[in-house]
Amino acid sequence: MRFAGFRPAALKYLRALAKHNERAWFEVHRPEYEQEVLGPMREFVDEIDDRLARVAPENCGDARR
């Protein structure tokens, strides 16, 4: 899958997280985090990794870390 950018819901989630920066709130909203932030971020890292592999393979990343 290609990185298509972050949806507005990701920014909404991050703003809410800034206001409610506590573990209990995060655990309740974990599915939103995984769908709106973590998933797209992994796609971003994968796409950048593919592009970097062509010009600077020593700078490749791992989306799982």
C-alpha angles and dihedrals in degrees: 000000000000123000107257097179132258119304120232087254089068092059091045089053093048092050090051090048090054089055095043103035097165133113096241092055091046093051091053090049098039095113090055090049092050094048101039104031114014098043096049091043090056090050089050093051091047092051094046089046091055092050094045092049088068097052108018112014092174089068098056119132138211117234091208092064 
